[in-house]
Amino acid sequence: MHFGRPRSTVSSRHSAAAEEALQQAMICGGEVKCMDDILLSFEPKLWASDDYTFLLRELGNKGDWLKAMRCFEFAINREKRRNELGKLASSMISTLGRLGKVDLAKKVFENAVNEGYGNTVYAYSALISAYAKSGYCDEAIGVFESMKDSGLKPNLVTYNALIDACGKGGGDYKRALEIFNEMLQNGVQPDRITYNSLLAVCSGAGLWQSARNLFDEMIYRGIDQDIYTYNTLLDAACSGGQMDVAFEIMAEMPAKNIFPNEVTYSTMIRGCAKAGRLDRALNLFNEMKFAGIKLDRVSYNTLLAIYASLGRFDEAFAVGKEMEGIGIQKDVVTYNALLDGFGKQGMYDKVKELFAEMKKGRLSPNLLTYSTLISVYSKGGLYKEAMEVYREFKRQGLKADVVFYSKLIDALCKKGLVESSAFLLDEMMREGIQPNVVTYNSIINAFGQAETVDYSESQIESSKQMVLRNMPENKVEDKEDDRIIEVFKQLACGKSGNGKLDRIGRKDFRCVLGVFRKMHEMEIKPNVVTFSAILNACSHCHSFEEASLLLEELRLFDNQVYGVAHGLLMGYSENTWSQAQSLFDEVKRMDSSTASAFYNALTDMLWHFGQKRGAQLVVLEGKRREVWENTWSESCLDLHLMSSGAARAMVHAWLLNIRSIVYEGHELPKLLSILTGWGKHSKVVGDGALKRTIEALLVSIGAPFRVAKCNIGRFISTGSVVAAWLKESGTLKVLVLQDDRTYPGNTRFDIVPNLQQLPL
């Protein structure tokens, strides 16, 4: 988010003549040849390397690397002193690195070494920094090792650049920590830049607690913090779902004479949006304007993305017009947000129109644009359109990354196309792209989405054979296409899957275990989303024994998480509930949508297998911890964001609560309501499944509620009628929930065959 913003002022010993030469270079526009004339006319006035270094840096800041290179070549041909030549080379490498011209920076470095003036700590550090800024962590470390082999001793700048490379190369905190420890062992003392870079690595890796510890260590060492320190710490907090903590950190900034800027607000707004606290995000925008902080491109794009995600397109377009009104043109990020927003609403014609408008405005779609479009079309079943977008993506010479594959795999999984998803997982690994936790979560979640997922035994044995077996041989070797094209061809022709099979539950839980083991082998750490996905898969096992065995096996990998789930499944006990409280404390630190998904999944599994008392305890714990906002009052129960099991457990709990009100001698409100989220004012889009589930539950327990005429997602009754029903002798018995099972001391699972690790 800091990229592209003005750099802080750097102290320099350049002359006034150098500044005048820079102005002349800017006036001559895009003409590179004019640099020779300018430099020749100013040559007698320029102070050797200091002036030329100033010109290189400033031309680089303005993005004019061609003029910078011409200036560098001019200076090199006139300078004879070895040290000064080294300074010029380091400056040029650094300038090219900032502009992403890594290959050119490497050539300058290699030429400098060959000419005898590039074998310096500064030149090596500049090249390491160039690789770091483009996210090439392995290459940066390779240069670092080469530097040590040359007998040069790394300095603070070198180590800072290496740590920065770990952050921009994917948040490799383990490697960054190793570099930091080596730095301390070699007697190089860290500074503010060191800690800021480490904080950035933690933020990228989602390691909130590590970031907090580093911040505390920074204070302990007496190293002053700056706005970048706080913005990076806030980003780590927001990425870790610690929004309440983030607001506390933001509030303490002014006391240290550090005031929030546009990056601070953009970070907080993005965090609120991710956590589903959209009203708070919009309030921050108003607060930002009130503080006199101008919205920049990042801020406007974030605001527009929020409105687009909410389906409030009139307001999104109004933001776009406001941007253009102050001279900020819509960019690729703006269009990506609009494409994603319209795609989520299923407005595919508008998606096509926006994509055409984007290209007409000569904006080049980026990797995220293409992955968003392919994901949108795939989720909508528009496989021909997805295939055409992918063809265009390939023609542009772009290379797919883990985000691209993960979005595509997720789109296919949400359509129940597990075969094709598993095949793409195999394909991405064949291409040398390592899947991440998001990739695996999508596949695990697919097993728990529905009871009838279309896939066959061949997917378990070999996803590759599964996809290609119905294709003519000449098509497989089509050199113009690749394997992803073939997947789309299959899907467009309706050839995916082999029908619905009976023994899905058995294969589901075997595949889930196979996927989880694969994650463990690849040292991909599961998160709370993984846990929720596995619980959903457990709910679709065919038997209690299969679900309990799956959790029993998973306890070998993580006893805290899966031990709690297994314990609650076996029946309530004080020890299990105590362990569950610790787990709930961790989940509370997640963003609201992730936390509610966890509670929904856990409750669904318990309810599905008859552990209804446990389900109710979990759902009430979620209410106490405000996982679902404004769940109930004396007059209304809001089930909008709950799953089937959570909603049913909550209905029982709410009715018991208002029964206690009746027996305390108080009157109930005149009108009682239960909202299920299927009316015209629903907060979420649904298919009415929850409404039907709650309707069946109310009928089964004899609760006197009926569907409201004006809102089919709302059940209503009068307080007096409900009070009379609650006083009936048999009502209490149907409302109090019990577990079907209690924890047996000698449970045996020998009726289920032993699991074997499955290839994926």
Summary of the structure (lengths in Angstrom):
residues: 760
radius of gyration: 30.4
end to end distance: 37.5
largest distance: 105.0
contacts: 2486
relative contact order: 0.04
helix: 65%
strand: 3%
